[in-house]
Amino acid sequence: MTGKVKVIISNEQNEFKIPSGVRLLVRRCCTAVLAMEEFDGKSEVSVTFVDDETIHRLNKQYRNIDRATDVLSFPLGENGVYDVNNDTGAKLLGDIVISIPHALDQADRYGHTLQREIGFLTVHSMLHLLGYDHVNGGIESVRMREKEETVLTKLGLKRNSSYYMEDENV
């Protein structure tokens, strides 16, 4: 039986207003991933909205990549073993950091709403927190993308366009 997830959301950027309903959407995304994965027991995850400058700094500090990115995931568990909040007994899954400027740009580029983009980034990162990876491509990347789309479709955030940009000069 899937347990309850506590999602701690903070907004550490003031460049863009976070639309109403986004906090609920983020919580629904986290819950849906855990349900799909049949994650048992109570859990906690933190989601922070930041600007490009902040995510650039974090990307350089923790991944040695000197540029901004759309989202970063900082898992606190490994191989299904997690630290536990001694007060609540909840498994600490980790931290998700989302760049709002990047999310807005990608929503525009891919032709969908900011809510859909934030939903995608949240689901994507939750899968990383649970041990999924796509960096090396191959079947793991395909499996992760399938899981992302399954959750987003269940939440009514089905993809309405391709993630791959076509070359306009062709």
N, C-alpha and C positions, 0 to 999 in steps of 0.2 A: 504494500500500500504506500502510495506516495505521500510524503509528509508536507508540512507547510514551509514556505520559504519567506524569510524576511528580506525585503529589498530596501536597502538604504540608498536614497537618491539625493544627490546634491548638485547644485548648479553653481559652478565656480567661474562662470563667464558672464559678462553683462553686455556683450556685443549684440546678441539676438535674444528676443523674447521666446521662451519655451512655450509652445502652444498648449492650451488647456487640453487635458486628456492624455498628454504624453507620459506623465508619471504612471497613470493607470495602465497604459499600453506597455510600458517597460515591465511593470509587475506581471502583467498577463503573459508577456513573452518569456520571462524567467520561469514562471509557473508551468507554462506549456512545454518548455524544453525538459524540465524535470519530470513532468508527467510522461512525456514521450519516452524518456530514458528510464522510466520506472525507478527514479532515484528515491530511496527510502529514507525516512527520517526527516527531522527538521534541518533547515539549512539557512545560511545567510549569504548575501552577496551585496556588494556596494557598486553603485553606478554613479559616475560623476561626469557631468557635462562641462567641457572646457573649451578654450579658444585654441587656435592653431599654434600660437606661441607656446602654450603650456604643453600641448601634446608633442610638439617638436622637441622641447627640452626633455620630456620623459622618454621619447623614442631614442634620442641620442644617449641619454643616461643609462637606460636599461637594455637597449638593443644595439647600441653603437651605430644607429642609422640617423644621419644628419638631415632630417626633413620631417615635416608634419605628416601625419597619416590620419585616417578616418577614425580608427578605434584601436585601443590597446587592451589586452587581457593579461591580468596578473593572477594566475592560478595559485591557490594556497595549498592545494592537494596534489598528490602524485599517486598514480596507480590505484585510485579509489580510496586512498587514505587521506583524511583531512584533519586539520587542527579543529578543536571543538571549543566553542564558547562555554566556559565553565559555568556561567550563570544560567544559560538557557539549554545547554546540551546540543545546540545547533552546530552542524558541520559548517565551517567557514570555507566557502567555495573560492572566494577571491574578489578581485576588483576589476571593474570594466570602466574604461575611460573613453568617452565619445567626444570627438571634436564637432561642435555644432556647425562652424563654418564649412567644414568638410562635408558633413551630412547634408547641409543645404545645397552645396554645389553638386553633390552626387545625385540628390533627388531631382534637381533640375536637369542634369546631364542624362539620367536614365528615364526621365519623363514620368516620375511618380511623386507622391507626396512626401513631405518631410517625415510624417508619421510612419510611412512605409519604410523609409530609409533607416530611421531610428529603430524600428522594429527589427529590420534585417540585421543591423549592427549589434543589437542586443542579443538576438538569437545566435548569431555567428560567435559572439564572444562567450556566451553561456556554453556553447559546445566546446570552445577552447578550455574553459574552466573545468569541464568534465573530461578533458584529455584528448579531444579530437584535434587533428592538425591537418593542414592542407599545404604546408610549405613545400613539401617534396613532390606535390602533384600526385598523379596516379590514382589508384582506387580509393585511397583515403580522402583525397580531395573530392572525388565524385560522391563518395558516401556522405561527406560533410555537407555538400551542396544539396543533396537529396533530403537530408534531415532538415536543413534550413527551410527549404521550400515546403516540406510537409507541415512544419510548425506554422509558417506564415500563412499557408493556405487555410489551415484550421482556424486561424485567428482572423480570417477574412482579409488578409494582406497579400493576396496572390500577386505574383509578378505580372506586370502588364507590358513589359518590354524587355529586350535583351540587355544583359549586363555588358555585353561586348560592343564597343563602339565600332561602327563600320567606317572605313576610310572613305571620306567624301570625294576623293580624287579618282576613285576607281570607276 
